[in-house]
Amino acid sequence: MTILTLPLLWSQGRVNMPEVSAETVFDVLHDTEYRKKWDLNVIETHEIARLSDNADVGYYSWKCPKPLKNRDVVTLRSWRVLDKSYVILNFSVKHQKYPPRKDLVRAVSLLAGYLVQPTGPSSCCLTYLAQVDPKGSLPKWVVNKASQYLAPKLMKKMYKACLKYPSWKQQHDAGKKPWLHPEQSLLPTMPLSELSLQHASSLENIDESGLMEAKEEKGDISGSEN
């Protein structure tokens, strides 16, 4: 079994989304309450504080397929509306009130981003990229499988969620979109100086090398939907 010292998950791609507007995709990427409905792997997700009208810091934890440990991240997210296109970027930061937990492995988002561009009045194209250090000591086959399958799988799930979002939103604070209307935000504000960049090297590597050989031969990590 080959173990990577610093396993990095790298994924990028482009997804055409017919019958979904660019604004709807942008909304779904922001709406943490809706994510709890469609993302079956989410354990906990919420915004922590607001940095500016188009930047916040948030927390996200998710289930990993057994026997891997579940993961979490704290990220700084910024976004911009450019004409009719939308850009979102995030990366990991340290927050004093959200230190690594003993029951989770703190992953590191080195860089993640989305570009949503309209291709018609009710269609769009989503371009995404992500470079993540999941930490832990993961077998090479796990990293390779995750990089190959998990992001495309998540995009397919998100597309289905986008199709259902307008009707869901009509029943759940239809006019509330603080990512588009910052005056609606109820988050506390915090200065950027209270955050620092989360370096992967500063986090402990949890040993997960004890995966069963049968699991490796099967090469199945399909238990994760995220």
N, C-alpha and C positions, 0 to 999 in steps of 0.2 A: 504494500500500500504506500503510495506517495503522498507525503504531507507537504503542503505549501506553507512556508513561514509567514508570508504576507499575501494571503489569497485575496485577489481583487475581483469583484463582480463588475464586468463592463458590459453594458448593453446599449444599443442604439437602434433606432428604427423609425419608420414612418407608417402611419395608419390613415387610410382614407375613411371618412365617416359620413356616409350618405344619410340624409334625413336628420342630421344633427347640426345645429348652427355652431359657429366658433364660440359665441358667447356662452352657449350651454355647456360646452366642454370646459371652458374657463370656470364657470360656476361649479361644475362637478369637482374639478380639481381643488377648489377652495372649500367646499361645503363639508365640514367635518361631521355634521349631524347626518348628512346623507351617506357619507362614507361608511358610517356604522351600520347602515342598512344593506349596502351592496358588497362591501368587503368583508367576507366571512372570516378572514384571518386577523382582522384588527382586534387587539386586546383593549387598547385605550388610545384615543387621539383627541387632542384639543390644542387650541392656541393658548400660549402662556401670557404673552404681553405684546404690545404694539410698539414698534420702533419709529414708524412714520406712517404717512397715509398709504404707502405701498410697500411696507415691510413689517414683518412680525417674527416672533420666535415661537416655535411650537414643539409639541411632544407627540411621538408616535411609537407604539409598541405593537408587535405582531407575532403570530404563531408561526413556528417553523415545524416542518415534518419531523416526527420522532425518528431517531433518538437525539436530534439536534436540540439545543437550548433555544428558547424564544429570544427575540432581539428587540432592542429599542434604540431610538435616536432622538436627539434634541437638535433642531435645525433652525437656522435663520433663513427665512424665505422672503424674497422680494419679487415684485411683479410690475409689469408695465403694459399699458394698452397703447399700441402703435397703430394709428389709423383704425383698421378693423381687425388687426391681428393682436395676439396676446402672447406675452412672454412671462414665464415663471422660472426662477432659479432658486436653488437652495444648497446649503452646505452645513456641515455639523459645527456646533458651537458648544462651549461649556457654559452652563448656567448654575449658579451657586445653589439654588434650591432644587436642582434636578441632577444630583450626582448619580453615577452608575449604581444600579441595584444589584443585590446579591442573587436575585432569582432570574435575572435577565442578563444577556450579553449586550453591552453597549457597542453597537455598530457605528461606523463612521461614513457619512456621506461626504465624499471628497468633492463631488460636484454632481448635481442633477438638474435637469432643466426640461422645459416644454416650450414648444413654439406652436401655437394654434393659428392657422391661416384659413380664411374662408375660401371655398372653391365655388360657392354659389350662395343664394339667399338662405338656404337651409342645408348646407353641406360644408364640410371643412376637411382639412388635413392636419393631423397631429404628428409633429416630429418630436421625438424624445431621446434623451441620452442620460445615462447614469453610470457613475463610477463609485462603487461602494466597497469599503473594506468591512466584511462581516465580522471580523475579529474571530476569536477562537482558533483552533487548529483543525481546519477542515481538509478532508481528503480531496485530492485534485479532481476526482470524478464528480464530487458534489458541486464544486465551484463551476466546473465546465457545464454540468447539467443545468444549474441555476442560471448561468449566463445565457444559455441557449433557449431555455423554455419559459422561465418565470415572467420576464418582462412582456413577451408577446401574449402570454396567457392573461396577464393582468390587463393589457390593452383591450383584449377581446371582452373581458368582463366589464371594463369601464365603458366600452361602446354600448353594450346592452344597458348599462346603468344610465348613460346619457339619453338614450331613447325614452326612458321612463321618468327622467328628472322633471320635465316641465309639469306633468300631472302631479307628481309627488310634491313639488314646490308649491303648487297652488293650494295645497292643504297644510303647508308648514311655513308660516311667516312668508307669504309670497313676495312681499316687498322688501324683505330684509336681505341685503347683500352688501355687508360692510366692506368686502373686497372691491366693490365698485363705488360704494357710497360711504366713505370713511367716517362721516358724521354719525353713522349708525353704530359704530363700534363701541362696545362696552368694556373692552379690554383695558387693563391698566397700562400706562405708558412706562417705558424704561429707556434709559440712555444706552447707546451702543457700547459705551465704555464699561458697562457691567458684564459684558459678554467677552469671551475670548475664543479663538479658534481651537477646535478640538482636533489635536493631532493623534493619529492612530497609534503612534509609538508610545504615547503616554498611558494607554489602556492595557490592562492585563489580557494576555491571550489565554482563554479558557481551553483546556484540552478536551477536544471532542473526537479524538482519534480512535476511540473505542467502538466505532461503528461495526456492526456485525458483517462478516465476510459475505454472508448470504445477501445482505442488503446491497453490498457493493456489486456483487455479481448480477443482481437484478437491475441495478442502476436506476432505481425508481425513487424519485423525489416528488412524485405527483401529488403527494398528500398536501402540498402547499399550493394555495390558489393565488397567493399574492405575488 
